[in-house]
Amino acid sequence: MKKPYYAVIFTSTLNNDSTGYQEMAQQMETLAKQQPGFLGISSARNEIGITVSYWENEKAILDWKANLDHLQAQIVGKEKWYASYKVEIARVERAYQKAT
């Protein structure tokens, strides 16, 4: 990815009833991949879920946040699925990895 770019870090814990959560998460990932400025996504979930989505710029992040389907998913998440959550936005200046 061309630097700098942005990372949206979404950390959450689920309520006891997470019925429908996985299906909605998959729908949101599919939708995010269609958004202008989307660069990639990584996620993991055990007791705590962490999803990091990568974006070209802050405008792309704000456009994704305002997407009507995403807004509806946010409402359902707050009302039904999330015991807690946190969103952090970071500008990535440097990145490196070991390829497998």
C-alpha positions in Angstrom: 0.0 0.0 0.0 1.2 3.5 -0.8 2.0 5.5 2.3 0.6 7.3 4.0 -2.7 5.6 4.4 -5.2 5.3 7.2 -6.3 2.4 9.5 -9.6 2.2 11.3 -9.2 0.0 14.3 -12.5 -1.4 15.6 -12.3 -3.3 18.9 -15.4 -4.9 20.4 -16.9 -7.3 22.9 -20.2 -9.0 22.1 -23.3 -9.4 24.3 -24.4 -13.0 25.1 -26.8 -12.9 22.2 -24.9 -12.4 19.0 -27.4 -14.0 16.7 -27.0 -12.6 13.2 -23.7 -10.9 14.0 -21.5 -13.0 11.8 -23.8 -12.6 8.8 -23.9 -8.9 9.2 -20.1 -8.6 9.6 -19.6 -10.5 6.4 -22.1 -8.3 4.6 -20.3 -5.2 5.8 -16.9 -6.5 4.7 -18.3 -7.2 1.3 -19.8 -3.7 1.1 -16.6 -2.0 2.4 -14.6 -3.7 -0.3 -16.8 -1.9 -2.9 -16.2 1.6 -1.4 -13.9 4.1 -3.1 -10.6 4.4 -1.2 -10.9 0.9 0.5 -7.4 -0.8 0.7 -7.9 -3.9 2.8 -9.2 -5.5 6.0 -8.0 -7.8 8.7 -9.9 -9.2 11.7 -9.8 -11.7 14.5 -12.3 -12.6 17.2 -12.1 -14.5 20.5 -13.3 -12.8 23.7 -12.4 -9.5 22.0 -12.9 -8.8 18.4 -10.5 -6.6 16.4 -11.1 -5.5 12.9 -8.7 -3.2 11.1 -9.8 -1.6 7.8 -7.4 0.3 5.6 -8.3 3.4 3.6 -6.5 5.8 1.2 -7.6 8.9 3.1 -9.9 10.4 5.7 -12.6 11.3 3.2 -12.9 7.6 2.3 -13.3 6.7 6.0 -16.0 9.4 6.5 -17.9 8.2 3.4 -17.8 4.7 4.7 -19.1 5.8 8.1 -22.0 7.6 6.3 -22.9 4.7 4.0 -26.6 4.0 4.7 -26.3 0.2 5.0 -23.3 0.7 7.3 -25.2 3.2 9.4 -28.0 0.6 9.8 -25.5 -2.0 10.9 -24.0 0.4 13.4 -27.4 1.0 15.0 -28.2 -2.7 15.2 -24.7 -3.4 16.7 -25.1 -0.7 19.4 -28.6 -1.9 20.3 -28.1 -5.7 20.0 -24.6 -7.1 19.7 -22.0 -5.0 21.4 -21.3 -5.0 25.1 -18.6 -2.5 24.4 -16.7 -1.1 21.4 -14.0 1.4 20.5 -13.0 3.0 17.2 -9.5 4.4 16.6 -8.3 6.0 13.4 -4.5 6.1 12.7 -2.4 7.5 9.9 0.1 4.8 8.8 3.5 6.3 7.9 5.5 3.1 8.0 4.7 -0.6 7.8 6.6 -3.8 7.3 5.9 -7.5 7.5 7.3 -11.0 7.1 5.5 -12.7 4.2 4.5 -16.3 4.6 
